[in-house]
Amino acid sequence: MLIEVQDLLVIRGRTRSVDGISMIIPGAGWLGVIGANGSGKTSLLRTIAGRLELDAGRILADGTDRSRDRAWRAQAIGFAPDVASLPESISSAELFAILTRGGGGARADHLEGLRRALEFDHFADRRIGSLSAGMRQRIAIFCAFLNGNEVIFLDEPFNWLDPVCAFDTKEALGALVRDEKIVLATALHDMSTLTHYCDSGVLLADGKVSRLLAGEDLARGAKDHAAFEADIVRNLRSGRPRR
């Protein structure tokens, strides 16, 4: 699926969280969305994925205008829930069964690598309310993949993961992008994930696109990570958010 965003506007309160953004999320690949706190990363991803309403602009999927069909976007794009929204009174095994209407999808062959990386099977029968933030984050990530969507959005997915789990999860996500040809977009804060795993990137500042990063930009960044990070930080300093 190719997603095209045209002059997207999202107003939250008195703030233009997304302020006239136009961009293309191409077919299979990993897009990294980078920006300071309050730059619009979450609002952008949530709106495209049908979790927020847009105020103006257009969202097209494979050339079809889906701007006013929020329900279609929410069904077509897998999105990891906020860990705070996970139901605390049931286990992750029960949650996965509900989300897959029987549980078969949770053990689909193509997800076994991700399942192993997230290592949640040993606490799958514990109530979610008893789990740490890192354990809940693992569950939330897996939820985004359960319905077999070819487009997946994750909002800062590596927060709270320990270093081993974070590394293994990035490797598993990279394999899914490569082998299953999925479209993956992740809001990120760390430059190393952007340069070593992503195929393209977009830098947001104050609700606008500050810079688009092609594959060759990220390849150069991987070779000289310090210089790349300094360059990105200069961009971020020049566009600090209003809120």
Secondary structure, DSSP 8 states (H G I E B T S, - for coil): --EEEEEEEEEETTEEEEEEEEEEE-SSEEEEEEE-TTSSHHHHHHHHTTSS--SEEEEEETTEE-TT-HHHHHHHEEE---GGGS-TTSBHHHHHHHHTTSSGGGG-GGGHHHHHHHT-GGGTTSBGGGS-HHHHHHHHHHHTTTT--SEEEEESTTTT--HHHHHHHHHHHHHHHHHH--EEEEEE--HHHHHHH-SEEEEEETTEEEEEE-HHHHHHHHHSHHHHHHHHHHHHHTT----
